[in-house]
Amino acid sequence: MSAPVERRDRTQLRGRHSVVTDSQDRTAAEGAGAPSALPGAEGGAPRRGGVAPPEPKPRGGRGRSAVGLLFLVLSVVLVLATLASAMIGQLFIPPGEVVGSFFRGLGLSFSWLPAPGQEFGHEALWEVRFPRVAMTILVGAALAIAGALMQGIFGNPLAEPGVVGVSSGAAVGASFSILFGFTFLGSFTTPLFAFLAGLATTALVYGLARAHGRTEVVTLILTGVAVNAVAGAAISFIVFKAPTSAREQIVFWQMGSFNGSRWEQVSVILPIIIAGIAASLFLAQQLDLLALGEKSARHLGVNVERLRMLAMIYVALLVSAAVAFAGIIAFVGLVVPHLVRMLIGPGHRALLPASVLGGAVLLVIADLGARTLVEFADLPIGMLTSLVGGPFFFYLLRRSRAASGGWA
């Protein structure tokens, strides 16, 4: 009877000794900097010199600060760019006189703000420069938020409004009007044809891509590519058939320009663009849910098909109104939302309004360059935005991919 009891006692003593030894070894290892394997050991993070690493700070505060800072910077830059665009031209007007003329035009007069000293300075501002600046702000904001919507519903940061054929359709309508010389609405005839053709082309793409009450992203993209190809062929045929004067007018319309902008044109597109931007902002929460995937968004109560249809309607209205008077302006709807997303993240509640400001800033600066880079010439703004923005966007894309470890 004594032998089994002694054997059991020795076994228990060895077990206790091994537990104490393991505990001492683990304590010594932790003191030397080895990670703890205990479940509750501060996330399993290694300690150095017996000092626990600092806990990560919550990112929500920094995110809000970044968003607020971006809005502040964009707002200040937009004001300064607008002031510079009104000042600079063949007739230079000092900033104080620009501000004084602006308030006098609104019926407000301040003694410390002088009126333009040059002859016809006030008229030059209110009849030429102010309407042009207003047009650039509206068009830039419309194109940028339309691009953000397209990237949201396609789930691709490289999507842009031209994917659904709205720009090429508007070009077909404008070219058709110029070819046949329609003038029943005066100078508004060609913009009307461009606006209606852009809407019709977008509706055609959506209708052709829809099957069994649903539209798939891949089908929408491929349908848009096909319709864009047909629209391009139609434009080429119209240019081929058009006389020399009409041909030049078609080509320059497709390059984009704000030359000749007037308050009447601003008053036409202003309500359409403001309504389109306001309606788009209400889609922000649903676009955030859609970013989780279509199935997840449906489980969370999002009507994905209705969301996609509304977004395409808003994009068609915004882009058609923007290009109706200004012509085709590339790159804005592609790069602005992407750059904003790189700065503040993909949340659409901040992305959409920031894209509005960013698009306005980009186009005001680009138009200022179009007016001043070549003396006594007005460069096509669509050519300028593509020429300067394309390589810059590619550089940013390459740098972003290199930072994340290469191309996906």
C-alpha positions as CSV (number, residue, x, y, z in Angstrom):
1,M,0.0,0.0,0.0
2,S,2.9,2.4,0.7
3,A,4.5,2.1,-2.7
4,P,1.6,3.4,-4.8
5,V,1.1,6.3,-2.3
6,E,4.8,7.3,-2.5
7,R,4.6,7.1,-6.3
8,R,1.5,9.4,-6.4
9,D,3.1,11.9,-4.1
10,R,6.2,12.1,-6.2
11,T,4.1,12.6,-9.4
12,Q,2.2,15.5,-7.7
13,L,5.4,17.1,-6.6
14,R,6.9,16.9,-10.1
15,G,3.7,18.4,-11.5
16,R,3.8,21.3,-9.1
17,H,7.5,21.8,-9.8
18,S,6.8,21.9,-13.5
19,V,4.0,24.5,-13.1
20,V,6.2,26.7,-11.0
21,T,9.1,26.4,-13.4
22,D,6.8,27.2,-16.4
23,S,5.4,30.2,-14.6
24,Q,8.9,31.4,-13.7
25,D,10.2,30.8,-17.3
26,R,7.2,32.7,-18.7
27,T,7.7,35.6,-16.3
28,A,11.4,35.8,-17.2
29,A,10.6,35.6,-20.9
30,E,8.1,38.4,-20.6
31,G,10.7,40.5,-18.7
32,A,13.2,39.8,-21.5
33,G,10.8,41.1,-24.2
34,A,9.1,37.9,-25.4
35,P,5.4,38.1,-26.2
36,S,3.1,36.7,-23.6
37,A,0.9,33.8,-24.7
38,L,-1.7,34.4,-22.1
39,P,-5.2,35.3,-23.5
40,G,-5.5,38.5,-21.6
41,A,-2.0,39.7,-22.0
42,E,-2.5,43.1,-23.6
43,G,-3.3,41.8,-27.1
44,G,-0.2,39.6,-27.2
45,A,2.0,42.7,-28.1
46,P,5.7,42.4,-27.2
47,R,7.1,44.5,-24.4
48,R,10.4,46.2,-24.5
49,G,12.4,46.6,-21.3
50,G,9.3,45.6,-19.3
51,V,7.3,48.6,-20.6
52,A,4.0,47.9,-22.3
53,P,3.6,49.5,-25.7
54,P,1.3,52.5,-25.9
55,E,-2.3,51.7,-26.8
56,P,-3.4,52.9,-30.2
57,K,-5.5,56.1,-30.1
58,P,-9.0,56.1,-31.6
59,R,-9.0,57.2,-35.2
60,G,-12.4,58.9,-35.1
61,G,-11.1,62.2,-33.8
62,R,-8.3,62.4,-36.3
63,G,-10.7,61.6,-39.1
64,R,-13.0,64.4,-38.1
65,S,-10.1,66.8,-37.8
66,A,-8.9,65.8,-41.3
67,V,-12.3,66.3,-42.8
68,G,-12.8,69.7,-41.2
69,L,-9.3,70.8,-42.2
70,L,-9.9,69.7,-45.8
71,F,-13.2,71.6,-46.0
72,L,-11.5,74.7,-44.6
73,V,-8.6,74.5,-47.0
74,L,-10.8,73.9,-50.0
75,S,-13.2,76.8,-49.1
76,V,-10.3,79.2,-48.6
77,V,-8.6,78.1,-51.9
78,L,-11.9,78.4,-53.8
79,V,-12.4,82.0,-52.5
80,L,-8.8,82.9,-53.4
81,A,-9.0,81.2,-56.8
82,T,-12.3,83.0,-57.6
83,L,-10.8,86.3,-56.6
84,A,-7.7,85.7,-58.7
85,S,-9.8,84.7,-61.7
86,A,-11.8,87.9,-61.5
87,M,-8.7,90.0,-61.1
88,I,-6.4,88.6,-63.8
89,G,-7.0,89.2,-67.5
90,Q,-6.2,91.6,-70.3
91,L,-7.5,94.3,-67.9
92,F,-6.0,93.8,-64.4
93,I,-8.3,94.9,-61.6
94,P,-6.9,95.1,-58.0
95,P,-8.6,92.7,-55.4
96,G,-10.1,95.5,-53.4
97,E,-11.8,96.9,-56.5
98,V,-13.1,93.4,-57.4
99,V,-14.7,93.0,-54.0
100,G,-16.1,96.5,-54.1
101,S,-17.6,96.0,-57.5
102,F,-19.1,92.7,-56.4
103,F,-20.9,94.3,-53.4
104,R,-22.0,97.2,-55.5
105,G,-23.6,94.9,-58.0
106,L,-25.5,93.3,-55.1
107,G,-26.8,96.8,-54.1
108,L,-24.4,97.1,-51.1
109,S,-21.9,100.0,-50.9
110,F,-19.0,100.2,-48.4
111,S,-16.9,103.3,-48.2
112,W,-13.7,101.3,-47.5
113,L,-14.1,99.2,-50.7
114,P,-13.3,101.3,-53.8
115,A,-15.0,100.9,-57.2
116,P,-13.0,99.8,-60.2
117,G,-10.8,102.7,-61.3
118,Q,-10.5,101.6,-64.9
119,E,-13.1,102.6,-67.5
120,F,-15.6,99.8,-68.0
121,G,-14.0,97.9,-65.2
122,H,-17.3,97.3,-63.4
123,E,-18.9,96.2,-66.7
124,A,-16.0,93.9,-67.5
125,L,-16.4,92.2,-64.2
126,W,-20.2,91.7,-64.2
127,E,-20.7,91.0,-67.9
128,V,-17.6,88.8,-68.6
129,R,-15.6,87.6,-65.6
130,F,-18.2,87.0,-62.9
131,P,-20.6,84.9,-65.0
132,R,-17.6,82.9,-66.3
133,V,-16.4,82.2,-62.8
134,A,-19.9,81.2,-61.7
135,M,-20.1,78.8,-64.6
136,T,-16.8,77.2,-63.8
137,I,-17.8,76.7,-60.2
138,L,-21.1,75.1,-61.1
139,V,-19.7,72.9,-63.8
140,G,-16.8,71.7,-61.7
141,A,-19.0,70.9,-58.8
142,A,-21.4,69.0,-61.0
143,L,-18.8,66.9,-62.7
144,A,-17.0,66.1,-59.5
145,I,-20.0,64.9,-57.5
146,A,-21.2,63.0,-60.6
147,G,-17.9,61.2,-60.6
148,A,-18.2,60.4,-56.9
149,L,-21.7,58.9,-57.5
150,M,-20.4,56.8,-60.4
151,Q,-17.5,55.5,-58.3
152,G,-19.9,54.7,-55.5
153,I,-22.5,52.7,-57.4
154,F,-19.8,50.8,-59.5
155,G,-17.6,50.2,-56.4
156,N,-14.6,51.3,-58.5
157,P,-12.6,54.4,-57.7
158,L,-11.6,54.7,-61.4
159,A,-15.1,55.0,-62.7
160,E,-16.3,58.3,-64.2
161,P,-19.5,59.8,-65.7
162,G,-18.5,59.0,-69.2
163,V,-18.9,55.3,-68.5
164,V,-22.7,55.5,-69.0
165,G,-22.4,57.5,-72.2
166,V,-23.8,60.8,-71.0
167,S,-20.9,62.9,-72.4
168,S,-20.7,61.2,-75.7
169,G,-24.5,61.4,-76.1
170,A,-24.4,65.1,-75.4
171,A,-21.7,65.5,-78.0
172,V,-23.9,63.7,-80.6
173,G,-26.8,66.0,-79.8
174,A,-24.7,69.1,-80.0
175,S,-23.0,68.0,-83.2
176,F,-26.4,67.2,-84.8
177,S,-27.7,70.7,-83.9
178,I,-24.6,72.3,-85.3
179,L,-24.6,70.3,-88.5
180,F,-28.2,71.2,-89.4
181,G,-27.9,74.8,-88.1
182,F,-30.9,74.7,-85.8
183,T,-31.5,78.1,-84.2
184,F,-35.1,78.0,-83.1
185,L,-34.1,78.8,-79.6
186,G,-31.2,81.1,-80.5
187,S,-28.0,80.4,-78.7
188,F,-29.8,77.9,-76.4
189,T,-30.5,75.5,-79.2
190,T,-27.3,73.5,-79.2
191,P,-27.2,73.3,-75.4
192,L,-30.7,72.0,-75.4
193,F,-29.9,69.3,-77.9
194,A,-26.8,68.3,-75.9
195,F,-28.8,68.2,-72.7
196,L,-31.6,66.1,-74.1
197,A,-29.2,63.7,-75.9
198,G,-27.1,63.2,-72.8
199,L,-30.2,62.2,-70.8
200,A,-31.5,60.0,-73.6
201,T,-28.2,58.2,-74.0
202,T,-28.0,57.4,-70.3
203,A,-31.6,56.1,-70.3
204,L,-30.6,53.9,-73.3
205,V,-27.6,52.5,-71.5
206,Y,-29.7,51.7,-68.4
207,G,-32.5,50.2,-70.4
208,L,-30.2,47.9,-72.5
209,A,-28.3,46.8,-69.4
210,R,-31.5,46.0,-67.4
211,A,-32.7,42.4,-67.4
212,H,-35.3,40.7,-65.3
213,G,-35.8,43.9,-63.3
214,R,-32.1,44.1,-62.3
215,T,-28.9,45.7,-63.6
216,E,-25.4,44.3,-63.0
217,V,-22.3,46.5,-62.7
218,V,-20.4,44.5,-65.4
219,T,-23.4,44.7,-67.8
220,L,-23.7,48.5,-67.3
221,I,-20.1,49.0,-68.0
222,L,-20.0,46.9,-71.1
223,T,-23.2,48.5,-72.4
224,G,-21.7,51.9,-71.8
225,V,-18.6,51.0,-73.7
226,A,-20.7,49.8,-76.7
227,V,-22.9,52.9,-76.7
228,N,-19.9,55.1,-76.4
229,A,-18.4,53.4,-79.4
230,V,-21.6,54.0,-81.4
231,A,-21.7,57.6,-80.3
232,G,-18.1,58.1,-81.3
233,A,-18.9,56.7,-84.8
234,A,-21.9,59.0,-85.1
235,I,-19.8,62.0,-84.2
236,S,-17.2,61.0,-86.8
237,F,-19.8,60.7,-89.5
238,I,-21.3,64.1,-88.6
239,V,-17.9,65.7,-88.7
240,F,-17.2,64.1,-92.1
241,K,-20.5,65.4,-93.5
242,A,-20.4,68.9,-92.0
243,P,-19.1,71.9,-93.9
244,T,-15.8,73.5,-92.8
245,S,-17.4,76.1,-90.5
246,A,-19.6,73.6,-88.8
247,R,-16.8,71.1,-88.5
248,E,-14.6,73.6,-86.6
249,Q,-17.5,74.5,-84.4
250,I,-18.1,70.8,-83.5
251,V,-14.4,70.1,-82.8
252,F,-14.1,73.2,-80.5
253,W,-17.3,72.3,-78.7
254,Q,-15.9,68.9,-77.8
255,M,-12.7,70.5,-76.5
256,G,-14.7,72.4,-73.8
257,S,-14.6,76.1,-73.1
258,F,-16.2,78.8,-70.9
259,N,-15.6,81.6,-73.3
260,G,-18.8,83.6,-73.8
261,S,-20.4,82.5,-70.6
262,R,-23.4,84.8,-69.6
263,W,-25.7,85.1,-66.7
264,E,-28.6,83.7,-68.8
265,Q,-26.7,80.5,-69.2
266,V,-25.8,80.4,-65.5
267,S,-29.5,80.9,-64.6
268,V,-30.5,77.9,-66.8
269,I,-28.1,75.4,-65.2
270,L,-28.1,76.7,-61.7
271,P,-31.4,75.2,-60.5
272,I,-30.6,71.8,-62.2
273,I,-27.1,71.5,-60.7
274,I,-28.2,72.7,-57.2
275,A,-31.1,70.3,-57.2
276,G,-28.9,67.4,-58.4
277,I,-26.2,68.1,-55.8
278,A,-28.8,68.3,-53.0
279,A,-30.5,65.1,-54.1
280,S,-27.1,63.3,-54.4
281,L,-26.2,64.1,-50.8
282,F,-29.2,62.1,-49.6
283,L,-27.7,59.0,-51.1
284,A,-24.5,59.1,-49.0
285,Q,-25.6,56.7,-46.3
286,Q,-26.9,54.1,-48.8
287,L,-23.7,54.4,-50.9
288,D,-21.7,53.6,-47.7
289,L,-23.8,50.5,-47.2
290,L,-23.4,49.5,-50.8
291,A,-19.6,49.6,-50.3
292,L,-20.0,46.5,-48.1
293,G,-21.3,44.6,-51.1
294,E,-24.7,44.2,-52.8
295,K,-25.8,41.2,-50.7
296,S,-24.8,42.9,-47.4
297,A,-26.5,46.2,-48.5
298,R,-29.7,44.3,-49.3
299,H,-29.7,42.6,-45.9
300,L,-29.3,46.0,-44.3
301,G,-32.4,47.3,-46.1
302,V,-31.0,49.0,-49.2
303,N,-32.9,48.7,-52.4
304,V,-29.8,48.4,-54.6
305,E,-31.6,48.6,-57.9
306,R,-33.5,51.8,-56.9
307,L,-30.3,53.3,-55.5
308,R,-28.4,52.6,-58.8
309,M,-31.3,54.0,-60.9
310,L,-31.5,57.2,-58.8
311,A,-27.7,57.7,-58.9
312,M,-27.7,57.4,-62.7
313,I,-30.6,59.8,-63.0
314,Y,-28.7,62.4,-60.9
315,V,-25.5,61.8,-62.9
316,A,-27.3,62.3,-66.2
317,L,-28.9,65.5,-65.0
318,L,-25.7,66.9,-63.5
319,V,-23.4,66.0,-66.4
320,S,-25.9,67.0,-69.2
321,A,-26.4,70.4,-67.6
322,A,-22.7,70.8,-67.1
323,V,-21.6,70.0,-70.7
324,A,-24.6,71.7,-72.4
325,F,-22.9,75.1,-72.4
326,A,-19.3,74.2,-71.6
327,G,-18.7,71.3,-73.8
328,I,-16.9,68.1,-72.8
329,I,-14.5,68.5,-69.9
330,A,-12.6,65.4,-69.1
331,F,-10.8,64.2,-66.0
332,V,-12.6,66.3,-63.4
333,G,-15.2,63.6,-62.5
334,L,-12.4,60.9,-62.4
335,V,-9.6,62.5,-60.4
336,V,-11.3,64.8,-57.9
337,P,-13.3,62.1,-56.0
338,H,-10.3,59.8,-56.0
339,L,-8.0,62.5,-54.6
340,V,-10.5,63.4,-51.9
341,R,-10.9,59.7,-51.0
342,M,-7.2,59.4,-50.6
343,L,-7.2,62.4,-48.1
344,I,-10.3,61.7,-46.0
345,G,-11.4,58.1,-46.7
346,P,-14.3,56.5,-48.5
347,G,-17.2,57.7,-46.4
348,H,-19.7,59.4,-48.7
349,R,-21.1,61.8,-46.1
350,A,-17.8,63.7,-46.4
351,L,-16.7,62.6,-49.8
352,L,-19.7,64.0,-51.8
353,P,-19.6,67.6,-50.4
354,A,-15.8,67.6,-50.5
355,S,-15.9,66.6,-54.1
356,V,-18.2,69.5,-54.8
357,L,-15.6,71.9,-53.4
358,G,-12.7,70.1,-55.0
359,G,-14.3,70.1,-58.5
360,A,-15.1,73.8,-58.2
361,V,-11.5,74.6,-57.1
362,L,-9.9,72.5,-59.9
363,L,-12.0,74.0,-62.7
364,V,-11.6,77.6,-61.5
365,I,-7.8,77.2,-61.5
366,A,-7.8,75.4,-64.8
367,D,-10.0,78.1,-66.4
368,L,-7.6,80.8,-65.1
369,G,-4.8,79.0,-66.7
370,A,-6.7,78.6,-70.0
371,R,-7.2,82.4,-70.1
372,T,-3.7,83.4,-69.1
373,L,-1.1,80.8,-70.2
374,V,-1.1,82.0,-73.8
375,E,-1.4,85.7,-74.4
376,F,-4.5,86.9,-76.4
377,A,-5.7,83.3,-76.6
378,D,-8.3,81.2,-74.7
379,L,-7.2,77.6,-74.6
380,P,-9.8,74.8,-74.6
381,I,-10.2,73.9,-70.9
382,G,-11.0,70.2,-71.7
383,M,-7.6,69.9,-73.4
384,L,-5.9,71.6,-70.5
385,T,-7.5,69.5,-67.7
386,S,-6.6,66.3,-69.6
387,L,-3.0,67.4,-70.5
388,V,-2.1,68.5,-66.9
389,G,-4.3,66.2,-64.9
390,G,-3.7,62.9,-66.6
391,P,0.0,62.5,-65.8
392,F,-0.5,64.0,-62.3
393,F,-3.3,61.5,-61.6
394,F,-1.1,58.6,-62.9
395,Y,1.7,59.7,-60.6
396,L,-0.6,59.7,-57.6
397,L,-1.9,56.3,-58.5
398,R,1.5,54.8,-58.9
399,R,2.6,56.3,-55.6
400,S,-0.5,55.0,-53.8
401,R,0.0,51.5,-55.2
402,A,3.7,51.5,-54.4
403,A,2.9,52.4,-50.8
404,S,0.4,49.5,-50.5
405,G,2.9,47.0,-51.9
406,G,2.3,46.9,-55.6
407,W,-0.5,46.6,-58.1
408,A,-3.6,44.6,-56.9
